[in-house]
Amino acid sequence: MTDSLSPPLWRQLQAASQALAAVHQGRSLTDALQQVTDVPRPGVQALAFEALRHWGRALALRQQLAPRAPAPRADALLCLALALLSSDGQAGYADHTLVDQTAEAAKRASATRHQAGFINACLRRLLREREALMRATDADSLARWNHPGWWVQRLQADHPDHWQAILTQDQQRAPLTLRVNERRCTPEAYQALLAQAGLAARRIGRAGLVLDEPVPVQSLPHFAEGWVAVQDAAAQLAAPLLLDGLAAGQPGSRLRLLDACAAPGGKTAHLLEMADADVTALEVDAGRARRIHENLDRLGLSAHAIVVADAAEVAPWWDGQPFDGILLDAPCSASGIVRRHPDIAWLRRASDIAQLATIQHRLLERLWPLVRPGGRLLYCTCSVFRAEGEDQRQAFLAHNSDARALPAPGHLLPPRAQPGLQMTDNGPREHDGFYYALLEKMPA
């Protein structure tokens, strides 16, 4: 039943279409949603997320219905409705309700008022001729996979046995995965607390829990007191991979660790939860660095230092003392987390991958000299593209004779659990796409 205090659907559709028009212009959906103030943001976000998961189909349908695209704001509203009508009921509204409310949204905005009749006619034609129109777009790769063509081609080349499963998984909703702060509680005890609160969850990995149904974090037991953090299961592998078997260079001293691209601080926190270590968290963006402070404060943890600086420009921030371990979660395309951020597939350009790979290579080369002999660097990205993963590892090893690769997962692909990682006992759709390479510096 709809809450009587909720805004009418047409207002939410207006706000969602404005956010989607901003994405079309190159802004992230997160930033665009910050501008939503006149209606509750969660409902608008849900509509925008669902639309972006079917955006390729919407574009193909709009081409069938209106080969000449209308003005940008009208086009965004029309494609929003087409995407929602293509979502097999996942939007949560009856088809005729969506059509009527979209027409109302068009009528009530000056930017779309003069095209309200056109939008209404397109949507009603879709309802009348849905089967034929859907069939006419089935052969279109954009409609079939809801990703740009260059993205599909790159996945086909990088993962010929899994590309279809990856694309299918990208169009699903991601679960809410928690990491239990083991300095406050055990995973078993927190799972019991969730059950008492009526929230079913299953174990994943060392300290993870996947909720059967997502809920606002404020409703989680002791969230404000720092008993848990939200972190995908793939990202939860970083701290154990770096720390397992790692000892300080000087007997009896504390581990000296660097989280090189640390915001928003999830992996920094996990390192501090697992080890009594001096952790320096580095972040180039001052605003994002504040998030590290906030997250550590909530979890009751303290870093050795949180520094606003460019990890690749070492001289201004490094004190000359080598690190036992460095975690480099490098800037990347984020192609492994599309199900959590469906705007990513529509914001990225083919040329971005080479540019990002250059940044990743530069960070690896600049940070490697800071690792002590016998120490480690863990390189990771939330990407499924080889250029941001396995290609980087192979190139680095070819040019650094003092490095050797230790066992690591490599490419974690969302549609399948990696053998031996014990990610989950509940099927293959529990983690994001990720890449891990663990590099050890050989003693002189």
Helices and strands as residue ranges (DSSP letters): H 9-24, H 29-34, H 41-52, H 55-65, H 72-85, H 95-107, G 113-115, H 116-128, H 130-137, H 141-145, H 149-158, H 163-170, E 177-180, H 187-196, E 201-204, E 208-211, G 217-219, E 228-230, G 235-237, H 238-243, E 255-259, H 266-274, E 277-283, H 286-299, E 305-308, E 323-329, H 344-347, H 350-367, G 368-370, E 371-381, G 386-388, H 390-399, E 403-412, E 434-441
